[in-house]
Amino acid sequence: MSNIHQLNSLPKQTTINLIASYQGDFKHDNFSYHQLLEKLQSTVMHNHFMDQEDNAAWMNHRGSDYLANPKLFAHAPLTYLCVFLSETFKHNKLSQIEKKISPSVFEAILKRLNDFK
């Protein structure tokens, strides 16, 4: 497991900003959760978003807390947000994510990511 508090493991600021900008998708009348997930996955994969880090243990332990209570994201450190996104898209297919993670989770993550722009 990586030390998730190491700032040098974070993705580039431009990638964080791009992902944070997807929060605007929730405001569109024709919002598509599937399309949002496709954009997130594409950005995460294309930018090698923490793909060299192994944070599966954190995701299994702490990530489940955030899944159960997305309000926790409102005060989450940037490293937690990035680990959550990275591990989610690294280990799951879009169909799995769509079934097991509510759109409200990603809305909370993206809202919080905007605090780090």
Secondary structure, DSSP 8 states (H G I E B T S, - for coil): ---TT-GGGS--HHHHHHHHHGGGGGGSTT--HHHHHHHHHHHHHHTTTTTT---HHHIIIIIHHHHH-GGGGGG--HHHHHHHHHHHHHH--HHHHHHHS-HHHHHHHHHHHGGG-
